[in-house]
């Protein structure tokens, strides 16, 4: 959150989180983890 590797005018923070840029692997990993936990919480039979 506090680390800015991209250019400031490259893309707004809200748009960056929505597009999930490749330079944020941690965000993608966290999203996948949350998605897996979400799927686990819902029993599909």
N, C-alpha and C positions, 0 to 999 in steps of 0.2 A: 504493500500500500504506500509505503514511504519511498520506495525505490522507483526512480523514473529513468528507464533506459532508453525509451523512445523519445522522439522529438516532442516538445510541449504542444506544438500545433499539429502534430500528426493526426490525433483523433481525441475527442473529448473522453473523459473517464467513463461516463455513462455509456457511451457508444463502444468504448473499448471492451467493457465488461459484457456487452451484449453480443459483440462480434466474436469474442474470445480469440484474440490474436495468438499466433503461434509462439510469440515471445513470452507468453504467460503460461507455461506448462503447469505451474502450481495451481493456478485458478482452474484449469481444465481437470486436473487430478482431483481437486477438492469437489468439483461439480460431479465428477464420476462417482466419487466415494459417497456423496450425498444421495445420488441417484440409486446406487446399489443398496444403500441403507433403506431408502424409500421403497424400493421393490421388495426388500426383505420384510419390511413392516406390513406389507399387504400380501396376505396369503392367496396366491392364485391356484385354484384347483381345477 
